[in-house]
């Protein structure tokens, strides 16, 4: 049950650095480094990313995440990941099943695929995508670029690539997710829809977020917002709100508290002005998502008191958004852990588990929070022991 703190300590010692030197390289206090290494404080995503960058390793290595952990509940082979890989690579040699489907039929299939993603039924989603891609590749190969028909086909294909990236990432295949991401970024200018460039930039920014490249991610989102300009239609407002929410997380992780709250405030204003809550597949510009980010921002800069105070002022509940609701409870579990209340932290973890069990079971932040809770107990309570056993962190 080795924690990220233990792995950080080992790599620090192998590098020949003191805790003070690691703190200087990661722009945190020596006290925080010490607490994380001792297992007394769950590390933030920003600190994990900064350590990975300093050591020259992948973030997943510090978390100890293996593909086997990610697909515990359903194997990637059962979810047709090999078929998805083949379909993505066969863009110039598609093999659609007979009869070939038209763009409207494929749009209807993707509408269903998005509902599966929103419900976190990723195995079913991934089974749908390979043939959908084969049919879209065949249509795109015949459609003339720059025409209305060509742009329509490429818009649907753009959505299919984004859904493919989400599915591949969920099943622990970052290489495949990267291929799908590169495809939708390259395709966006050919869709005839400038907002799709911004949506692709929003997806791209997650790579900067995970790697701890906060300034680069913020610049990317700033350019995307500038390109949208003064458009005030509901879909444009929704995309802008989504960009501001991602920018808030990047600002919080870089330690810019004021700017993070400014971005959340901007997103809230856009939602209040009539933003489309789901402007494109796999986006969420809802009031609930704004509230989730508002509560999450203080957790990113280690202010648990503000985090739990904000959470007490909102209601986060929506059966159509299990991923967002669960993420809120995961963030609050970390806040209560930092606050020193293991009982409240466990209650939040169980709330997240009820909403989205698979997400909770494989989430790196949950694993680190549970490890810290276990380390802080002389006699592990039965509820915490059961949760840790369900997570696969203990066997007794």
C-alpha positions as CSV (number, residue, x, y, z in Angstrom):
1,X,0.0,0.0,0.0
2,X,2.8,2.4,-0.9
3,X,1.6,6.0,-1.1
4,X,2.6,8.8,-3.5
5,X,4.4,10.4,-0.6
6,X,6.6,7.3,-0.2
7,X,7.4,7.3,-3.9
8,X,8.3,11.0,-3.8
9,X,10.6,10.5,-0.9
10,X,12.4,7.6,-2.6
11,X,12.9,9.6,-5.8
12,X,14.0,12.6,-3.9
13,X,16.7,10.6,-2.1
14,X,17.8,9.0,-5.4
15,X,18.2,12.5,-6.8
16,X,20.3,13.5,-3.8
17,X,17.9,16.3,-2.9
18,X,16.9,17.5,0.6
19,X,13.3,18.2,1.4
20,X,14.1,21.9,1.2
21,X,15.6,21.4,-2.3
22,X,12.5,19.5,-3.5
23,X,10.3,22.3,-2.0
24,X,12.2,24.9,-4.0
25,X,11.9,23.0,-7.2
26,X,8.2,22.5,-6.8
27,X,7.3,25.9,-5.4
28,X,5.8,24.6,-2.1
29,X,6.8,24.8,1.5
30,X,9.3,22.4,3.1
31,X,6.6,21.7,5.7
32,X,4.2,20.4,2.9
33,X,6.9,18.2,1.4
34,X,7.5,16.7,4.9
35,X,3.8,16.1,5.6
36,X,3.2,14.5,2.2
37,X,6.3,12.2,2.5
38,X,5.2,11.2,6.0
39,X,1.7,10.4,4.8
40,X,0.0,13.1,7.0
41,X,-1.3,15.2,4.1
42,X,-2.8,14.0,0.8
43,X,-0.8,15.6,-2.1
44,X,-2.6,17.9,-4.4
45,X,-2.7,17.1,-8.2
46,X,-0.5,20.2,-8.7
47,X,2.1,19.0,-6.2
48,X,2.1,15.5,-7.8
49,X,2.6,17.1,-11.3
50,X,5.3,19.4,-10.1
51,X,7.2,16.4,-8.5
52,X,6.8,14.3,-11.6
53,X,8.2,17.2,-13.7
54,X,11.1,17.7,-11.3
55,X,12.0,14.0,-11.3
56,X,11.4,13.5,-15.0
57,X,8.8,10.7,-14.5
58,X,5.2,10.2,-15.5
59,X,2.5,11.4,-13.0
60,X,1.0,7.9,-13.1
61,X,4.3,6.5,-11.7
62,X,4.0,8.6,-8.6
63,X,0.4,7.5,-8.1
64,X,1.4,3.8,-8.7
65,X,-1.5,3.5,-11.1
66,X,-1.4,0.5,-13.4
67,X,-3.7,-0.3,-16.3
68,X,-4.8,-3.4,-14.3
69,X,-6.1,-1.1,-11.6
70,X,-8.1,1.0,-14.1
71,X,-9.8,-2.0,-15.7
72,X,-10.5,-4.0,-12.6
73,X,-14.3,-4.0,-13.1
74,X,-14.3,-4.7,-16.9
75,X,-11.3,-5.6,-19.1
76,X,-10.4,-3.3,-21.9
77,X,-10.6,-6.3,-24.3
78,X,-14.3,-6.7,-23.4
79,X,-14.8,-3.0,-24.1
80,X,-13.4,-3.4,-27.7
81,X,-10.3,-1.2,-27.1
82,X,-8.3,-3.2,-29.7
83,X,-11.1,-2.6,-32.2
84,X,-11.1,1.1,-31.3
85,X,-7.4,1.2,-31.9
86,X,-7.7,-0.4,-35.3
87,X,-10.5,2.0,-36.3
88,X,-8.5,5.1,-35.4
89,X,-5.5,3.9,-37.4
90,X,-7.6,2.8,-40.4
91,X,-8.7,6.4,-41.3
92,X,-7.5,5.8,-44.9
93,X,-8.7,2.2,-45.1
94,X,-12.1,2.1,-43.4
95,X,-14.0,-1.1,-43.3
96,X,-17.6,-0.1,-42.5
97,X,-20.2,-2.9,-42.0
98,X,-23.0,-3.2,-44.6
99,X,-25.2,-1.3,-45.2
100,X,-23.2,2.0,-45.0
101,X,-24.8,4.6,-42.8
102,X,-25.5,8.2,-43.6
103,X,-24.4,11.2,-41.6
104,X,-27.8,11.7,-39.9
105,X,-27.9,8.0,-38.8
106,X,-24.4,8.4,-37.5
107,X,-25.3,11.6,-35.6
108,X,-28.1,9.7,-34.0
109,X,-25.6,6.9,-32.9
110,X,-23.3,9.6,-31.4
111,X,-26.3,11.1,-29.5
112,X,-26.7,7.7,-27.9
113,X,-23.0,7.4,-27.4
114,X,-22.9,10.7,-25.5
115,X,-25.8,9.5,-23.3
116,X,-23.7,6.5,-22.4
117,X,-20.7,8.7,-21.6
118,X,-22.7,10.9,-19.4
119,X,-24.0,7.9,-17.6
120,X,-20.4,6.5,-17.3
121,X,-21.3,3.4,-19.2
122,X,-17.9,3.4,-20.9
123,X,-17.8,-0.3,-21.9
124,X,-20.9,0.1,-24.0
125,X,-19.7,3.4,-25.4
126,X,-16.4,1.9,-26.5
127,X,-18.2,-1.0,-28.2
128,X,-20.2,1.5,-30.3
129,X,-17.3,3.6,-31.4
130,X,-15.2,1.4,-33.8
131,X,-17.8,0.9,-36.4
132,X,-19.0,4.5,-36.1
133,X,-15.5,5.6,-36.9
134,X,-15.2,3.2,-39.9
135,X,-18.5,4.7,-41.3
136,X,-17.4,8.2,-40.7
137,X,-14.0,7.7,-42.2
138,X,-15.6,6.3,-45.3
139,X,-18.0,9.3,-45.6
140,X,-15.2,11.8,-44.9
141,X,-13.1,10.3,-47.7
142,X,-15.9,11.0,-50.2
143,X,-17.0,14.4,-48.9
144,X,-15.5,17.4,-50.5
145,X,-13.6,19.6,-48.0
146,X,-15.0,23.1,-47.6
147,X,-18.5,22.2,-48.7
148,X,-21.6,22.1,-46.4
149,X,-21.8,18.3,-46.6
150,X,-18.1,17.9,-46.0
151,X,-18.2,20.2,-42.9
152,X,-21.2,18.3,-41.6
153,X,-19.4,15.0,-41.8
154,X,-16.2,16.3,-40.3
155,X,-18.2,17.9,-37.4
156,X,-19.7,14.5,-36.6
157,X,-16.2,12.9,-36.9
158,X,-14.8,15.6,-34.6
159,X,-17.3,14.5,-31.9
160,X,-16.5,10.8,-32.5
161,X,-12.8,11.5,-32.0
162,X,-13.4,13.4,-28.7
163,X,-15.6,10.6,-27.4
164,X,-12.9,8.1,-28.4
165,X,-10.3,10.1,-26.5
166,X,-12.5,10.0,-23.4
167,X,-13.2,6.3,-23.6
168,X,-9.5,5.4,-24.2
169,X,-8.4,7.6,-21.3
170,X,-11.0,6.0,-19.0
171,X,-9.7,2.5,-19.8
172,X,-6.1,3.5,-19.1
173,X,-4.8,3.8,-22.6
174,X,-3.2,7.3,-22.8
175,X,-1.4,6.6,-26.0
176,X,-4.7,5.8,-27.7
177,X,-6.4,8.9,-26.1
178,X,-3.5,11.0,-27.5
179,X,-4.1,9.7,-31.0
180,X,-7.8,10.6,-30.8
181,X,-7.0,14.0,-29.3
182,X,-4.6,14.8,-32.1
183,X,-7.2,13.9,-34.6
184,X,-9.9,16.1,-33.3
185,X,-7.5,19.1,-32.9
186,X,-6.4,18.7,-36.5
187,X,-9.9,18.2,-37.8
188,X,-11.5,21.2,-35.9
189,X,-10.6,23.8,-38.6
190,X,-12.3,21.7,-41.3
191,X,-15.7,21.6,-39.6
192,X,-16.7,25.1,-40.5
193,X,-17.5,25.8,-36.8
194,X,-15.0,28.1,-35.1
195,X,-16.3,27.1,-31.6
196,X,-15.0,23.6,-32.3
197,X,-11.5,24.9,-32.3
198,X,-12.2,26.3,-28.8
199,X,-13.6,22.9,-27.7
200,X,-10.5,21.2,-28.9
201,X,-8.4,23.7,-27.1
202,X,-10.3,22.9,-23.9
203,X,-9.5,19.2,-24.4
204,X,-5.9,20.0,-25.1
205,X,-5.6,22.0,-21.9
206,X,-6.1,18.9,-19.9
207,X,-2.7,17.7,-21.0
208,X,-1.1,20.8,-19.6
209,X,-3.1,20.4,-16.4
210,X,-2.0,16.9,-15.8
211,X,1.6,17.6,-16.6
212,X,1.7,20.7,-14.3
213,X,2.3,23.1,-17.2
214,X,-0.1,25.7,-15.8
215,X,1.1,28.7,-17.6
216,X,1.0,27.0,-21.0
217,X,-2.5,25.8,-20.4
218,X,-3.7,29.2,-19.3
219,X,-2.2,30.8,-22.4
220,X,-4.0,28.2,-24.6
221,X,-7.3,28.9,-23.0
222,X,-6.8,32.7,-23.2
223,X,-6.2,32.4,-26.9
224,X,-9.4,30.3,-27.2
225,X,-11.4,32.9,-25.3
226,X,-10.0,35.7,-27.5
227,X,-11.0,33.8,-30.7
228,X,-14.6,33.5,-29.5
229,X,-14.6,37.3,-28.9
230,X,-18.0,38.9,-28.2
231,X,-20.3,36.2,-29.5
232,X,-23.3,36.1,-27.2
233,X,-25.3,33.1,-28.6
234,X,-26.1,30.4,-26.0
235,X,-23.6,27.9,-27.5
236,X,-20.7,30.4,-27.5
237,X,-21.5,31.4,-24.0
238,X,-21.5,27.7,-22.9
239,X,-18.1,27.2,-24.5
240,X,-16.7,30.3,-22.9
241,X,-18.0,29.2,-19.5
242,X,-16.3,25.8,-19.9
243,X,-13.0,27.5,-20.8
244,X,-13.2,29.7,-17.8
245,X,-13.8,26.7,-15.5
246,X,-10.7,24.9,-16.8
247,X,-8.7,28.2,-16.5
248,X,-9.9,28.4,-12.8
249,X,-8.3,25.1,-12.0
250,X,-5.1,25.9,-13.8
251,X,-4.9,29.2,-11.9
252,X,-5.6,27.6,-8.6
253,X,-2.9,25.0,-9.1
254,X,-0.4,27.6,-10.0
255,X,-1.2,29.4,-6.7
256,X,-3.1,32.4,-8.2
257,X,-6.1,32.4,-5.9
258,X,-7.6,35.7,-7.1
259,X,-7.5,34.8,-10.7
260,X,-9.0,31.3,-10.1
261,X,-12.0,32.9,-8.4
262,X,-12.3,35.5,-11.2
263,X,-12.6,32.7,-13.7
264,X,-15.3,30.9,-11.7
265,X,-17.1,34.3,-11.4
266,X,-16.9,34.8,-15.1
267,X,-18.3,31.3,-15.8
268,X,-21.1,32.0,-13.3
269,X,-22.0,35.2,-15.1
270,X,-22.0,33.4,-18.5
271,X,-24.3,30.7,-17.2
272,X,-26.6,33.3,-15.7
273,X,-26.7,35.1,-19.1
274,X,-28.2,32.0,-20.8
275,X,-25.3,29.8,-21.7
276,X,-26.1,26.4,-23.2
277,X,-25.5,23.9,-20.4
278,X,-24.2,21.3,-22.9
279,X,-22.9,23.2,-25.9
280,X,-21.1,20.2,-27.4
281,X,-20.7,16.5,-26.4
282,X,-18.6,16.0,-23.3
283,X,-18.9,19.6,-22.1
284,X,-20.7,20.9,-19.0
285,X,-21.5,24.6,-18.6
286,X,-24.2,24.0,-16.0
287,X,-24.7,25.9,-12.8
288,X,-23.9,22.7,-10.9
289,X,-20.5,22.5,-12.6
290,X,-19.8,26.1,-11.7
291,X,-20.6,25.3,-8.1
292,X,-18.4,22.2,-8.2
293,X,-15.5,24.3,-9.4
294,X,-16.2,27.1,-6.8
295,X,-15.9,24.5,-4.0
296,X,-12.9,22.8,-5.6
297,X,-10.7,25.8,-6.1
298,X,-9.7,26.2,-2.4
299,X,-8.8,22.5,-2.2
300,X,-6.3,23.1,-4.9
301,X,-4.4,25.6,-2.8
302,X,-4.8,23.8,0.6
303,X,-7.5,25.9,2.2
304,X,-9.8,23.3,3.6
305,X,-11.8,25.7,5.7
306,X,-12.8,27.8,2.7
307,X,-13.6,24.6,0.7
308,X,-16.0,23.1,3.3
309,X,-17.5,26.5,4.0
310,X,-18.3,27.0,0.3
311,X,-19.7,23.4,0.1
312,X,-22.1,24.2,2.9
313,X,-23.7,27.0,0.8
314,X,-24.5,24.9,-2.3
315,X,-26.4,21.7,-3.1
316,X,-24.6,19.4,-5.5
317,X,-27.0,16.8,-6.7
318,X,-28.0,15.8,-10.2
319,X,-28.5,12.2,-11.4
320,X,-27.7,13.2,-15.0
321,X,-24.2,14.4,-14.0
322,X,-22.7,11.5,-11.8
323,X,-19.1,12.3,-12.8
324,X,-19.4,15.9,-11.6
325,X,-21.3,15.1,-8.4
326,X,-18.8,12.4,-7.5
327,X,-15.9,14.7,-8.2
328,X,-17.3,17.2,-5.8
329,X,-17.5,14.6,-3.0
330,X,-13.9,13.5,-3.8
331,X,-12.7,17.1,-3.5
332,X,-14.6,17.5,-0.2
333,X,-13.1,14.3,1.1
334,X,-9.7,15.7,0.6
335,X,-10.8,19.0,2.2
336,X,-12.0,17.2,5.3
337,X,-8.9,15.1,5.5
338,X,-6.8,18.3,5.5
339,X,-9.2,19.7,8.1
340,X,-8.5,16.7,10.3
341,X,-11.9,15.0,10.3
342,X,-11.5,11.4,9.0
343,X,-15.1,10.7,9.7
344,X,-16.4,13.5,7.5
345,X,-13.9,12.6,4.8
346,X,-15.1,9.0,4.8
347,X,-18.7,10.1,4.6
348,X,-17.8,12.2,1.5
349,X,-16.0,9.2,-0.1
350,X,-19.0,7.0,0.5
351,X,-21.2,9.6,-1.1
352,X,-19.0,9.7,-4.2
353,X,-19.0,5.9,-4.3
354,X,-22.8,5.7,-4.3
355,X,-22.9,8.1,-7.3
356,X,-20.0,6.8,-9.4
357,X,-18.3,3.6,-8.0
358,X,-15.9,2.9,-10.8
359,X,-14.7,6.5,-10.9
360,X,-14.0,6.5,-7.2
361,X,-12.3,3.1,-7.2
362,X,-9.6,4.2,-9.7
363,X,-9.3,7.9,-8.9
364,X,-5.7,8.7,-7.8
365,X,-6.8,11.4,-5.4
366,X,-9.2,9.0,-3.7
367,X,-6.4,6.4,-3.2
368,X,-4.1,9.0,-1.7
369,X,-6.8,10.3,0.6
370,X,-7.6,6.8,1.9
371,X,-3.9,6.1,2.5
372,X,-3.6,9.3,4.6
373,X,-6.7,8.4,6.5
374,X,-5.4,4.9,7.2
375,X,-2.0,6.2,8.3
376,X,-3.7,8.6,10.8
377,X,-5.6,5.9,12.6
378,X,-4.1,3.7,15.4
379,X,-7.1,1.5,15.2
380,X,-8.7,1.6,11.8
381,X,-12.5,2.0,12.0
382,X,-14.5,-0.8,10.3
383,X,-16.0,1.6,7.8
384,X,-12.7,2.9,6.7
385,X,-11.3,-0.6,6.6
386,X,-14.1,-1.8,4.4
387,X,-13.7,1.1,2.0
388,X,-10.0,0.5,1.7
389,X,-10.6,-3.2,1.1
390,X,-13.1,-2.3,-1.6
391,X,-10.5,0.0,-3.1
392,X,-8.0,-2.9,-3.1
393,X,-5.6,-1.0,-0.9
394,X,-5.6,-3.5,2.0
395,X,-6.3,-7.3,2.1
396,X,-7.0,-7.8,5.8
